[in-house]
């Protein structure tokens, strides 16, 4: 039987690795495009990439925080506690 925690950690590790590789490719391609441009254009592009990276990291951290808070709010606090649905339809 597969350990669900180990399985999920493997998926998360793979997703992080894939995101890192894709981000690195985007940065390399973008810097390659501006390589022949004036220095001011290169610096502006590098600063823009830095700002975009920081914004994306903040967004991912915020989403992860929402997921953690959501999961913790669904966990029973005591053994035998029944989780009630917060669905307005049910």
KAHUQUI-V798408 format. One record per pair of residues at least 4 apart in sequence whose C-alpha atoms are under 8 Angstrom apart, sorted by the first residue. I is the first residue (numbers start at 1). GAP is how many residues later the second one is. Records with the same first field share a line. If there is no record, write none. Layout:
# KAHUQUI-V798408
I: GAP ; GAP
This chain:
# KAHUQUI-V798408
2: 4 ; 5
3: 4
4: 4
5: 4
6: 4
7: 4
8: 4
9: 4
10: 4
11: 4
12: 4
13: 4
14: 4
15: 4
16: 4
17: 4
18: 4
19: 4
20: 4
21: 4
22: 4
23: 4
24: 4
25: 4
26: 4
27: 4 ; 22
28: 4
29: 4
30: 4
31: 4 ; 11 ; 14 ; 15
34: 7 ; 8 ; 11
35: 7
37: 4 ; 5
38: 4
39: 4
40: 4
41: 4
42: 4
43: 4
44: 4
45: 4
46: 4
47: 4
48: 4
49: 4
50: 4
51: 4
52: 4
53: 4
54: 4
55: 4
56: 4
57: 4
58: 4
59: 4
60: 4
61: 4
62: 4
63: 4
64: 4
65: 4
66: 4
67: 4
68: 4
69: 4
70: 4
71: 4
74: 9
75: 8
76: 4 ; 5 ; 6 ; 7
77: 4
85: 5
86: 4
